C-alpha cells in the first residue's frame, strides 16, 4: 500500500483500550501519518497546527479535533505539553457515553473552536480532560467501560 510508510504503530498501556498523553511523539510531528484508531487532540496552547485530510486547522487553547481511523493527519508547531491526546479504538465511541457525546458534536466537523459562551463545547473540553485524568487509573477505566457496556445492552 502506498501509505504504509506513513502508518503509526500505536502501543497502549497493558490492560487498557485508551492511550492518553500530554505530549505528541516528536517522531510524528511534521509528518503525515495515519493509524487504525480514533484520536482526539485538545490544544493547550496557542499556535498549534493540525492538518487533517489535507485541511489545515490553527488551534488555540481548548480547541479540539478528532481524527478517525485512517485519516491522514500532521501535527505542527508542537511544544512540550501543548496538547492533551486521547487515542482509542473507534468502537468505544458507541459504548462509552463520553465518547458518544463527542461523536455527536463532531458530526458537523472534525474541528471544534472553543467558545466560552457555548456550553456544549465547554462540556466536551471538560470531558476530554476528565478522560485523560481517569485513564491514568486502569481500574477506574475498566469500571467505567463495564458500566457503559451494560448500559448499552439495556437500550436493546
N, C-alpha and C positions, 0 to 999 in steps of 0.2 A: 504494500500500500504506500502511496506517495507520502503520506503524513506520518509514517511510522517513526521517523527520526524526530518528530515533534511530540511524541507520546510521553506524558509524565507518569511514571510508575509510582503511585501513591502507596505509602505504608501507613497503617493505622495502629494505634496502641493495642496491645493484647486485650482481647475480650471487648473491643469497642467497635461500633459501627460508625462512629463520628470522630473526625480528626479536627482539632481546633488548635489555633496558634495565634500568637501576637506578631509573628514575623512571616514574611514571604521568603521562601528559599531563594537565595541570591542566584542560584543556577537557573532559575526560571524567570528572573526579571529581564525585561527587554528581549524576551524570546517567545515567539508564537508557540503555543503548546495546547494540548487537549488531554483529557482523561475521561474515564468512564463513570465519573462521579459528579454529582452536583457540587457547586462551590459558591458560598456567599462571601463576599468581600465587603466589610464595613470599614470605611475610611475614618481614621482617627485624626488625620492632619490635612492641611491644605496642600494642593499641588500634586496629589496622586493622580495618576492617569491609567485607565484601563481601556484596552481596545478589545472589544468583544465582537467576533464575527465581522471584523474589518470596520467597525464603527467605534470612534474614539469618544470616551467619556472623561471629562475633567471632574475630579472628585474633591469635595470639601468635607470637613468633619461631619460625621453621621450620615453621609450619603452611602448607599449600598447598592450592590449589583449582584445578580445571580447568574452564574454560568451553568448551563445544563450539560449533561453528559454529551461529549463530542463537540461542544462549542470550542472554536478556536479563540484563544484569548492571550493577551500580553499585558503584563503589569509593568508600568514605567514610573520613574521618579520616586522610587521607594526608598524611604529611610527606615531605620530601625524603629519598630513599634508604630508603624504608620497605618497598619490595618489590623482588624480582627478577621480571622479566616476560619470558616467552617466548611468542612468537606464531608460529604455523606452520600450513601447510595440513594439514588433518586427515589427508590421505592418508599423510603421513610417519609417522603412528602405526603403519602396517602394515609399513614397511620399515626404519625406524631402531630398532635394538634398545632404545636408551634410552627412546624414546617408547613402545614396545610394553610395556615393563615398567611404566611409569607407567599406561598404559591398564588393564593387568591389575589393578593396585592400586585404580584409580579406578572399577572396575565396580560396586563396592559403594556408593560415594557420591562425589560430585564434590569433597568436602572431606576432608582428612586432618589430624587433630590430631597434632602432633609428640609422640612418646612416646620418651624416651631408652631405654627398655627394648625397643622394637620395632625390631629390626634392619632389617626390610624398609622401614619408613618412613624410617629413618635413611639407608639406601642411596639412597632416592628423593630425599631432600633433597640429598645429595652429588651425585647425577646431575644434578639441576636446576642446581645451582651450576656443575657441570662443563660443561653445555650452554652456559650463559651465557658462561663463560670461553672455551670452544673456538670459539664462533661469532664471536668478535672477529677471528679469522683465517679469512677466507673460504676460503683454500686448504685448510686442515686440515678445515674443514667439508665441502667437496666430496669430499675423500678419504674421510671417514667415510661420507658419503652413498653414494658409488660402491661402497664395500666392503659396506655394508649391503644395497644393491640387488642386488649379485652374490650375496650370501649367501641372499637371499630366493628367487632363481632356483634355487639348489642344493636348496631344500626341495621343489621341484615334482616 
